[in-house]
């Protein structure tokens, strides 16, 4: 079993920070999972509410009587540390941190991010985010829209990876208008743990994925990236990989840095990396 299965095909999900107030991210993500017809079991975690959208809440993830595969954390950074700790103790196998306020805002945010990732690595729990839109698997046996995009995409054979949440919503709208679908859809935000390379490898092995599309602000593993992706794009069972790279202008690079704490590198370097990797 792949370590990312708990993120893309969980049998149970806890939304930590599920809110009763429409318009709040914790409410909208919970509502989207319900509306999307998720095939597993969903648990709202909120110590200050009896129920969210008529579903009984739990004060903490440890109070849920059943096994939880995936925790979706939608609380401020300092509270997120406790939420991650509780989730690990509960035995979750994956965590998606939607909340912002981590490395992209500076030193203190980065320290909190590193603390959470350190705990999770020690426990063998994979983390998506922080500062991301979430994860979507429209395949009928999962039907999970754990994101704050209200639009569940149609089912298809494209897997989409994005560092930007805003771009995700634009792509979902674009795809719906043109009636094409996705196999998996994920926004990785600060990619403190799960990054493009993890996902490229996972999607390459995924029988439901025929094409991988990525939106990238920065890569942190140049040489390793080239070697791994070359195998994906031109090995014995090639998967086409298409990339759109942001930060190609100085204004774009500044936007990327303020957005996910990304340092956009020299365009010539990226062109060479993509060319060598067969992208």
Steps between C-alpha positions, in 0.01 A plus 500: 500500500633846409538759777289745295199268477370641830494845339334407170282204605431524874226284653437767766570873533503736800464872429672675792363854511168415332291814546129578524549834318452489119781682322761380749748255349430240773130510413542500124745207487269292721200598283690413180587152630135440587368645172758308297346172612812368676485120527680480836410633845551863597536646850486873585730606787398818681498534882255794486216353292257210545476432129612632160245468218300260722800270554596444866835661587783377720699727733831348385613241248593263784132491607392341170429133577602370157825472302589818302710486181524870415494818709422827328626783720333839463612681818764773562868391505547481879183291541602292198798364699264345756264380226790323327618349830147370575467364147828309526391355837170400338688302235421703187711419194467834322451869587398791276566843655287756319572791738744776405739690729806275474830538306340747259465761779853473643719349772241419767269337244789296359594377850143379565491334156830320569377385843189340350693335216763367745230332710327354196822366343586325825156336498508414128202726424499684164399868494356710215535879537483709708338797326320297235157456341472130585457177308237365259442145376190494275518124427157353583629250759654789704324822395698724736501879465709598803568850371345843523402493133125436487536342157555123489664433164386230259685170498785475248856380457698821572672545837564864590759632749511869593693713747229765470149457639358791300626346177326173598159666517560669162602166344195323649271766350680478164475119496131498593416745220678274249375174648829323571579322824769398745622187671662686794530871579725642771631835621830463690550856629827527695581131426664458840483122457317363193647667190473472120743211486299288747186570298659440158615158620160424651304606191740311272402181685130593503302297243236777484754766389604537134642857509650710781471881495690721747508866596836574664639807679832340601673162511721408794654177365661574160722195429276245674203651315662457157596136562161399641289683242710376207400147608131608519493673159718259300533172693335169414151641575518873422253753643495844330570789741400858414620795710408864528772692687420827673738774613649535151506880540636694798142597599397135478796393714402756769141375493614138540723587797221680687257224409661171610842621614636378163827624355455497123833413337661598172276420205787348300563251782134395507486471120803268513357289786167454321667420169732240658209342690293461181230739621 
